[in-house]
Amino acid sequence: MLLGGRRDPNGDYDGLEKAGSYWSGTEQDTQIAKRYGFNTYRRIAGVGGHEDKSFGLSCRCIREIDHFSYWDLP
């Protein structure tokens, strides 16, 4: 899995190849949207949480669920 990190509102990148945050299609409002995350720090996948849209996240097509969950990664 290629983890693309994220871009902050100042244009700086962090987490390349160590973490990935991905937009979902669910908005909280015009400034905030739901996100999904994967990381190698704790070897988990997190589903849920929200991020300000001024951050640059990757886009992936994944199934929406209604609650926050974690899965262990191999």
LUMROSE-691925 format. One record per atom (N, C-alpha, C, CB): residue number from 0; residue in three letters; atom name; y, z, x negated. Coordinates in steps of 0.2 Angstrom, whole numbers. Atoms other than C-alpha are relative to their C-alpha. Glycine has a CB too. Layout:
N
 seq type atom    yy    zz    xx
 NUM  ALA   CA     Y     Z     X
...
END
This chain:
74
 seq type atom    yy    zz    xx
   0  MET    N    -6     0    -4
   0  MET   CA     0     0     0
   0  MET    C     6     0    -4
   0  MET   CB     0     6     5
   1  LEU    N    -6     1     4
   1  LEU   CA    17    -5    -7
   1  LEU    C     5     5     4
   1  LEU   CB     3    -7     0
   2  LEU    N    -5    -4    -3
   2  LEU   CA    29     9    -4
   2  LEU    C     7    -1    -3
   2  LEU   CB    -1     8    -2
   3  GLY    N    -6     3     2
   3  GLY   CA    47     3    -4
   3  GLY    C     6     5    -1
   3  GLY   CB     2    -5     5
   4  GLY    N    -5    -5     1
   4  GLY   CA    57    19    -5
   4  GLY    C     5    -1     6
   4  GLY   CB     3     0    -7
   5  ARG    N    -6     1    -5
   5  ARG   CA    74    19     4
   5  ARG    C     6    -1    -4
   5  ARG   CB     0     6     5
   6  ARG    N    -7     1     3
   6  ARG   CA    92    14     1
   6  ARG    C     4     5     4
   6  ARG   CB     2    -7     1
   7  ASP    N    -5    -4    -3
   7  ASP   CA   105    27     4
   7  ASP    C     7    -3     2
   7  ASP   CB     2     6    -4
   8  PRO    N    -6     4    -2
   8  PRO   CA   122    23    12
   8  PRO    C     5    -2    -5
   8  PRO   CB     4     5     5
   9  ASN    N    -4     2     5
   9  ASN   CA   130    22    -5
   9  ASN    C    -3    -6    -4
   9  ASN   CB     1     5    -5
  10  GLY    N     3     5     3
  10  GLY   CA   118     8   -10
  10  GLY    C    -5     2    -5
  10  GLY   CB     5    -5    -3
  11  ASP    N     5    -2     5
  11  ASP   CA   107    18   -22
  11  ASP    C    -7     1     3
  11  ASP   CB     2     7    -2
  12  TYR    N     7     0    -3
  12  TYR   CA    88    17   -20
  12  TYR    C    -4     6    -3
  12  TYR   CB    -4    -6    -2
  13  ASP    N     4    -5     2
  13  ASP   CA    75    31   -22
  13  ASP    C    -7     0     3
  13  ASP   CB     3     7     1
  14  GLY    N     6     0    -2
  14  GLY   CA    57    33   -20
  14  GLY    C    -5    -6    -1
  14  GLY   CB     0     2     7
  15  LEU    N     4     6     1
  15  LEU   CA    51    16   -25
  15  LEU    C    -7     1    -3
  15  LEU   CB     4    -5    -5
  16  GLU    N     7     0     1
  16  GLU   CA    32    15   -26
  16  GLU    C    -2     8     0
  16  GLU   CB    -1    -2    -7
  17  LYS    N     3    -7    -1
  17  LYS   CA    31    34   -22
  17  LYS    C     1     2     7
  17  LYS   CB     5     5    -5
  18  ALA    N    -1    -2    -7
  18  ALA   CA    37    35    -4
  18  ALA    C     3    -6     3
  18  ALA   CB     5     6     1
  19  GLY    N    -3     6    -4
  19  GLY   CA    41    23    10
  19  GLY    C     2     3     7
  19  GLY   CB    -6    -5     1
  20  SER    N    -3    -1    -7
  20  SER   CA    51    25    26
  20  SER    C     1    -6     3
  20  SER   CB     6     5     0
  21  TYR    N     0     6    -4
  21  TYR   CA    49    13    40
  21  TYR    C     3     1     6
  21  TYR   CB    -7    -3     0
  22  TRP    N    -3    -1    -6
  22  TRP   CA    59    10    55
  22  TRP    C    -5    -1     6
  22  TRP   CB     6    -5     1
  23  SER    N     4     1    -6
  23  SER   CA    51    11    72
  23  SER    C     5    -4     5
  23  SER   CB    -3     6     4
  24  GLY    N    -4     3    -4
  24  GLY   CA    57     2    87
  24  GLY    C     4     5     5
  24  GLY   CB    -4    -5     4
  25  THR    N    -3    -5    -4
  25  THR   CA    63    18    95
  25  THR    C     6     3    -2
  25  THR   CB    -5     6     1
  26  GLU    N    -6    -3     2
  26  GLU   CA    81    23    95
  26  GLU    C     1     7     3
  26  GLU   CB     6    -5     2
  27  GLN    N    -2    -7    -3
  27  GLN   CA    88    41    98
  27  GLN    C     7    -2     3
  27  GLN   CB     0     5    -5
  28  ASP    N    -7     3    -2
  28  ASP   CA   106    33   100
  28  ASP    C     2    -5    -4
  28  ASP   CB     5     6     0
  29  THR    N    -2     6     4
  29  THR   CA   116    20    92
  29  THR    C     1     1    -7
  29  THR   CB     7    -2     2
  30  GLN    N    -1    -1     7
  30  GLN   CA   117    29    75
  30  GLN    C    -7     3    -3
  30  GLN   CB     5     6    -1
  31  ILE    N     6    -3     2
  31  ILE   CA    99    37    74
  31  ILE    C    -6    -4     3
  31  ILE   CB     0     7     2
  32  ALA    N     6     3    -2
  32  ALA   CA    82    29    75
  32  ALA    C    -6     4    -2
  32  ALA   CB    -1    -8    -2
  33  LYS    N     6    -3     2
  33  LYS   CA    64    35    74
  33  LYS    C    -3    -3    -6
  33  LYS   CB    -5     0     6
  34  ARG    N     3     2     6
  34  ARG   CA    55    33    57
  34  ARG    C    -7     2    -1
  34  ARG   CB     5     1    -6
  35  TYR    N     7    -2     3
  35  TYR   CA    38    34    49
  35  TYR    C     0     0    -7
  35  TYR   CB    -5    -5     3
  36  GLY    N     0    -1     7
  36  GLY   CA    34    39    32
  36  GLY    C    -6     1    -3
  36  GLY   CB     5     6    -2
  37  PHE    N     6    -1     5
  37  PHE   CA    21    38    18
  37  PHE    C     2     2    -6
  37  PHE   CB    -4    -7     0
  38  ASN    N    -2    -2     7
  38  ASN   CA    21    46     1
  38  ASN    C    -6     2    -4
  38  ASN   CB     5     6     0
  39  THR    N     5    -2     5
  39  THR   CA    11    49   -14
  39  THR    C     1     7    -3
  39  THR   CB     0    -5    -6
  40  TYR    N    -1    -6     2
  40  TYR   CA    19    66   -17
  40  TYR    C    -5     5     2
  40  TYR   CB     7     3     2
  41  ARG    N     5    -4    -3
  41  ARG   CA     8    75    -5
  41  ARG    C    -6    -4     3
  41  ARG   CB     3     4     6
  42  ARG    N     6     4    -2
  42  ARG   CA    -4    61    -1
  42  ARG    C    -1     0     8
  42  ARG   CB    -6     1    -4
  43  ILE    N     0    -1    -7
  43  ILE   CA     1    61    17
  43  ILE    C     3    -6     4
  43  ILE   CB     2     6     3
  44  ALA    N    -4     5    -4
  44  ALA   CA     7    49    31
  44  ALA    C     3     4     6
  44  ALA   CB    -5    -6     2
  45  GLY    N    -4    -3    -6
  45  GLY   CA    20    56    43
  45  GLY    C     2    -5     5
  45  GLY   CB     5     4    -3
  46  VAL    N    -2     4    -6
  46  VAL   CA    23    49    60
  46  VAL    C     5     4     3
  46  VAL   CB    -6    -3     4
  47  GLY    N    -5    -3    -4
  47  GLY   CA    39    54    68
  47  GLY    C     6     1    -5
  47  GLY   CB    -2     7     2
  48  GLY    N    -6    -2     4
  48  GLY   CA    56    61    62
  48  GLY    C     5    -6     2
  48  GLY   CB    -1     0    -7
  49  HIS    N    -6     5    -2
  49  HIS   CA    73    52    64
  49  HIS    C     4    -1    -7
  49  HIS   CB     4     3     6
  50  GLU    N    -5     2     6
  50  GLU   CA    85    44    51
  50  GLU    C     6    -3     3
  50  GLU   CB    -4    -5    -5
  51  ASP    N    -7     3    -2
  51  ASP   CA   103    39    52
  51  ASP    C    -1    -8    -2
  51  ASP   CB     6     3    -4
  52  LYS    N     1     7     1
  52  LYS   CA   104    20    53
  52  LYS    C     4    -3    -6
  52  LYS   CB     2    -4     6
  53  SER    N    -4     3     6
  53  SER   CA   116    19    38
  53  SER    C    -5     0    -6
  53  SER   CB     6     5    -2
  54  PHE    N     5     0     5
  54  PHE   CA   100    22    27
  54  PHE    C    -4    -7     1
  54  PHE   CB    -5     6     0
  55  GLY    N     4     6     0
  55  GLY   CA    90     6    22
  55  GLY    C    -7     2     0
  55  GLY   CB     2    -5    -5
  56  LEU    N     7    -2     0
  56  LEU   CA    72     8    27
  56  LEU    C    -4    -7     1
  56  LEU   CB    -2     5     6
  57  SER    N     4     6    -1
  57  SER   CA    58    -5    27
  57  SER    C    -2    -1     8
  57  SER   CB    -6     0    -4
  58  CYS    N     3     1    -6
  58  CYS   CA    51   -13    43
  58  CYS    C    -7    -1     0
  58  CYS   CB     4    -5     4
  59  ARG    N     7     2    -1
  59  ARG   CA    33   -13    48
  59  ARG    C    -2     0     7
  59  ARG   CB    -5     5    -4
  60  CYS    N     3     0    -7
  60  CYS   CA    23   -17    64
  60  CYS    C    -5     5     0
  60  CYS   CB    -2    -7     2
  61  ILE    N     5    -5    -1
  61  ILE   CA    14    -1    69
  61  ILE    C     0     2     7
  61  ILE   CB     0     6    -5
  62  ARG    N     1    -3    -7
  62  ARG   CA     8     7    85
  62  ARG    C     5     6     1
  62  ARG   CB    -7     1     2
  63  GLU    N    -4    -6    -2
  63  GLU   CA    20    19    93
  63  GLU    C    -4     6     3
  63  GLU   CB     6    -1     5
  64  ILE    N     3    -6    -3
  64  ILE   CA    14    37    97
  64  ILE    C     5     5     2
  64  ILE   CB    -5     3    -4
  65  ASP    N    -5    -5    -3
  65  ASP   CA    23    51   107
  65  ASP    C     0     6    -4
  65  ASP   CB    -2     1     7
  66  HIS    N     0    -6     4
  66  HIS   CA    20    65    94
  66  HIS    C     0    -1    -7
  66  HIS   CB    -5     5     3
  67  PHE    N     0     0     7
  67  PHE   CA    22    70    76
  67  PHE    C    -7     1    -3
  67  PHE   CB     6     5    -2
  68  SER    N     7    -1     3
  68  SER   CA     6    68    66
  68  SER    C     0    -1    -7
  68  SER   CB    -5    -4     4
  69  TYR    N     1     2     7
  69  TYR   CA     0    68    48
  69  TYR    C    -8    -2     0
  69  TYR   CB     1     7    -4
  70  TRP    N     7     2     2
  70  TRP   CA   -16    60    41
  70  TRP    C     0     1    -8
  70  TRP   CB    -1    -7     2
  71  ASP    N     1     0     7
  71  ASP   CA   -23    63    24
  71  ASP    C    -2    -7    -2
  71  ASP   CB    -6     4    -2
  72  LEU    N     1     7     3
  72  LEU   CA   -23    47    13
  72  LEU    C    -5     1    -5
  72  LEU   CB     7    -3    -3
  73  PRO    N     5    -1     6
  73  PRO   CA   -37    43     1
  73  PRO    C     3     0    -7
  73  PRO   CB    -4    -7     1
END
